[in-house]
Amino acid sequence: IGGAPAANPAATSGDQVAPASAPMAFDPPAAGSRYGGDGYSWLPYTTRGYVGISGGQAEIGDMACSPLYSCDDSSDRLIKAYTGGMFNDHFGIELAYFNTGNIDRSGGRVRAHGGNVSLIAQAPLGAMAAVYAKVGGTYAWTKTSVGPLAIGIPSGNQSDAGASYGAGLRVNASQNWAFVLEWERHALKFAGDDKNGTKLTTLGVQYRF
């Protein structure tokens, strides 16, 4: 009778609240997913999906060039959009579309666009960053035009499949957003040329579901 009320266990001074863990760059936390589980993905048989958009520079390999015109080797108007998902903590798959923009050469223009599918292998750099490598294949369409004085320089449209590979660095900005720096090489076929080693260097943002 008249005894002191029982103390609330949650209010005892000995209890401590565990700090929230930082989001892992290589393993987006399930708590950040709007769909529960391991996170939603647009790609079958994968979880922890993501989408991204990037811009940067496309650099074509050795191509014939007329001495009567200037010949650029790169374009700063490259755009790329992609989506991916993970099979487990370290391996996944990614689908992408890119467009190099126009590259002025031989009095005309060279440009390419295509789709890519790549397998991804990644590893963490602490809690907030990750590095990854990728290998896959690209199907691309290319168009080459030349000026009237570019005699003997091939022109026309080409399309073909070729191998691709690359590497990148991802750094978390928040639980769902990250910055991504990436380098890729794609074997693209241009008019009068064997499959060209076109290099793509991009910087962009990525959103993880």
JONORHU-V641955 format. One record per residue. N is the residue number from 1. RES is the residue in one letter. PSI is psi in whole degrees, -180 to 180 (999 if undefined). Layout:
n = [N,N]
res = [RES,RES]
psi = [PSI,PSI]
This chain:
n = [1,2,3,4,5,6,7,8,9,10,11,12,13,14,15,16,17,18,19,20,21,22,23,24,25,26,27,28,29,30,31,32,33,34,35,36,37,38,39,40,41,42,43,44,45,46,47,48,49,50,51,52,53,54,55,56,57,58,59,60,61,62,63,64,65,66,67,68,69,70,71,72,73,74,75,76,77,78,79,80,81,82,83,84,85,86,87,88,89,90,91,92,93,94,95,96,97,98,99,100,101,102,103,104,105,106,107,108,109,110,111,112,113,114,115,116,117,118,119,120,121,122,123,124,125,126,127,128,129,130,131,132,133,134,135,136,137,138,139,140,141,142,143,144,145,146,147,148,149,150,151,152,153,154,155,156,157,158,159,160,161,162,163,164,165,166,167,168,169,170,171,172,173,174,175,176,177,178,179,180,181,182,183,184,185,186,187,188,189,190,191,192,193,194,195,196,197,198,199,200,201,202,203,204,205,206,207,208,209]
res = [I,G,G,A,P,A,A,N,P,A,A,T,S,G,D,Q,V,A,P,A,S,A,P,M,A,F,D,P,P,A,A,G,S,R,Y,G,G,D,G,Y,S,W,L,P,Y,T,T,R,G,Y,V,G,I,S,G,G,Q,A,E,I,G,D,M,A,C,S,P,L,Y,S,C,D,D,S,S,D,R,L,I,K,A,Y,T,G,G,M,F,N,D,H,F,G,I,E,L,A,Y,F,N,T,G,N,I,D,R,S,G,G,R,V,R,A,H,G,G,N,V,S,L,I,A,Q,A,P,L,G,A,M,A,A,V,Y,A,K,V,G,G,T,Y,A,W,T,K,T,S,V,G,P,L,A,I,G,I,P,S,G,N,Q,S,D,A,G,A,S,Y,G,A,G,L,R,V,N,A,S,Q,N,W,A,F,V,L,E,W,E,R,H,A,L,K,F,A,G,D,D,K,N,G,T,K,L,T,T,L,G,V,Q,Y,R,F]
psi = [132,12,161,143,148,138,145,117,-32,-15,3,146,-20,-16,144,142,124,133,147,136,150,147,140,130,-32,-8,83,130,143,-28,-21,-5,137,-10,2,-175,-141,5,144,152,146,-15,134,148,17,161,-179,53,166,160,157,163,140,161,160,-142,137,130,120,160,-159,123,153,142,137,133,-10,-6,162,152,106,152,-6,162,140,18,23,135,150,138,145,164,152,175,165,138,-35,-162,-26,-12,141,-169,151,140,139,155,139,156,122,-20,179,140,119,122,139,39,6,-149,149,135,161,149,153,176,150,144,131,146,140,136,128,159,145,151,83,-157,-14,4,163,151,154,158,155,148,141,-149,153,137,123,155,132,153,130,124,154,163,168,-21,1,67,132,-2,122,150,167,-176,145,155,140,167,151,167,159,155,165,-177,159,171,130,132,126,136,-28,-170,-34,-22,146,156,141,126,129,147,135,156,127,137,99,144,123,166,130,16,145,176,121,138,82,127,134,125,121,155,131,-169,152,137,127,132,999]
